[in-house]
Amino acid sequence: MRTPEEELETIRQAGLWRQLRQIEAIDGPRLTIEGRPYLNFSSNDYLGLAHHPALASAAKDALDRFGTGSAASRLICGSLAPHHELEECITSLKGTEAALTFATGYATAVGTLTSLAGKNDVLILDKLCHASLVDGARLSGATLRVYPHNNLEKLEHLLQQSSDKLSPHGRIIVVTESVFSMDGDLAPLEDIIALKERFGALLLLDEAHALGVLGPRGLGLAEELELQGRIDLQMGTLGKAAGTSGGYLAANRAVIDLLINKARSFIYSTAPVPAQAAAAKAALQLIASPEGNTLRQQLRDRLQEFSTHTNCPLPRSAIVPIPCGDNDSALAASESLRSAGILVPAIRFPTVPRGQARLRVTLSAAHDAQDIATLCSALAQLPDQA
Ligand SMILES: *Cc1c(COP(=O)(O)O)cnc(C)c1O
């Protein structure tokens, strides 16, 4: 029998060792780890809302009124007012009939895909879809097809093939992100919608990294392109730009009722703490407000400065990948930034394909112009990237 130590040694030798580091203090993009200060470029808190007083005050109020825990699954006795108010807020912002929230985005992806797809159905995923979508798809038992990243020709081919073979009651669901989590690029959403409509398929769009960042009210790429009304399943997380935690699925009433009745990650899990739901609602209201717009403008200013300093094209999202090639180069680059007091994570296999290890820089409205200058001068001092 192999020992855990042997397995760990294999992981270490492959340059894939991961470990946790305790953060002792946090002040916006400034962290203290093991007594040392760092400037953080690894957070998904794109608007700096995780420390916004409006969210904290909503959370405190819910804490006082509803206590620290939800006591049970939503279906047993944990369906407290803050959860319903959050869902009403999502419904009205997304313009759908209904919405359901989960404890995390991961639980949302797994719960949604396993509820809506099964043995006689087909799920067609972009190759770069997040692990939560892949896990949900696998667990569903549906036939799983994957198209190369953003490749519409191949998507069309898979849709054609799947619809030719589909059983009479079968469903086809196309699954994509709007902003891809490790590349920061965008899906060709309008073309994907045209294709799924042509073949009578459904579309699940995960806006995890677009919420708060894209669209006139920060609701995502679908809002930016005025396509919200043509997307069957609008998914996202409240743990990134919304500065809290949780996940949501916005859709028509029947889909949401189906999830309430079938999604095991919803049914068999204690409801999130009410303070989380209250803070998330405050975050969404803020994102859609003029203040949200100001924060988005600040983020765009930082991205523009980054692009000017580094001579890179203006990023389309807050995520900027810097290719390094192999795991060791990515790790070395990340370590050398760390010793300069800058936190940028090395992203390695299996999060990205082998040979495509990278630094993943994320910018936030909480950074100032000097922070970006500091980052860019440290990047310029790295040995040449692959
Ligand atoms: C982060 C992420 C998730 C998971 O959301 P959590 O709330 O962190 O569980 C799902 N999809 C994508 C694309 C993500 O980046």
Ligand as a Chemical Component Dictionary entry (heavy atoms), coordinates in Angstrom:
data_LIG
# 
_chem_comp.id                   LIG 
_chem_comp.type                 NON-POLYMER 
_chem_comp.pdbx_formal_charge   0 
_chem_comp.three_letter_code    LIG 
# 
loop_
_chem_comp_atom.comp_id 
_chem_comp_atom.atom_id 
_chem_comp_atom.alt_atom_id 
_chem_comp_atom.type_symbol 
_chem_comp_atom.charge 
_chem_comp_atom.model_Cartn_x 
_chem_comp_atom.model_Cartn_y 
_chem_comp_atom.model_Cartn_z 
_chem_comp_atom.pdbx_ordinal 
LIG C1 C1 C 0 -14.181 30.757 -8.502  1  
LIG C2 C2 C 0 -15.007 30.131 -9.557  2  
LIG C3 C3 C 0 -16.074 29.283 -9.240  3  
LIG C4 C4 C 0 -16.328 28.817 -7.836  4  
LIG O1 O1 O 0 -16.866 29.810 -7.065  5  
LIG P1 P1 P 0 -16.624 29.768 -5.466  6  
LIG O2 O2 O 0 -17.631 30.693 -4.953  7  
LIG O3 O3 O 0 -15.222 30.193 -5.259  8  
LIG O4 O4 O 0 -16.850 28.344 -5.044  9  
LIG C5 C5 C 0 -16.873 28.827 -10.264 10 
LIG N1 N1 N 0 -16.627 29.155 -11.550 11 
LIG C6 C6 C 0 -15.581 29.932 -11.885 12 
LIG C7 C7 C 0 -15.353 30.255 -13.319 13 
LIG C8 C8 C 0 -14.736 30.434 -10.910 14 
LIG O5 O5 O 0 -13.690 31.178 -11.258 15 
# 
loop_
_chem_comp_bond.comp_id 
_chem_comp_bond.atom_id_1 
_chem_comp_bond.atom_id_2 
_chem_comp_bond.value_order 
_chem_comp_bond.pdbx_ordinal 
LIG C1 C2 SING 1  
LIG C2 C3 SING 2  
LIG C2 C8 DOUB 3  
LIG C3 C4 SING 4  
LIG C3 C5 DOUB 5  
LIG C4 O1 SING 6  
LIG O1 P1 SING 7  
LIG P1 O2 DOUB 8  
LIG P1 O3 SING 9  
LIG P1 O4 SING 10 
LIG C5 N1 SING 11 
LIG N1 C6 DOUB 12 
LIG C6 C7 SING 13 
LIG C6 C8 SING 14 
LIG C8 O5 SING 15 
# 
